[in-house]
Amino acid sequence: MTIANPAPATPDVDVSELTIARLTPEQADRAIATHYLEWGRGLTLAEYMDRAHHKGSADEPWGRDGAWIPWGLVRRSDGQVLAFCCT
């Protein structure tokens, strides 16, 4: 089996322009919403956002005491979130 080496998904970026940062609630909401088309099948956007917020709520073990933290790869110049995850 031969697997082709795909082209990079993003253009070359000067990594000095990037930082990893804890996201503001607004940045996290925008990042979560961008995942909706891929991961929100069968849900409305509102349902998908509610589900994401529930995962970070204090009612869940991983959300207690602020343990659910949204992080992003952020462009320094404008705060645009290029990638997103939660820990």
Buried (B, 14 or more C-beta within 10 A) or exposed (E): EEEEEEEEEEEEEEEEEBEEBEBEEEBBBBBBBEEBEEEBEEEEEEEBBEEBBEBBEEEEEEBEEEEBBBBBBBBEEEBEBEEBEBE
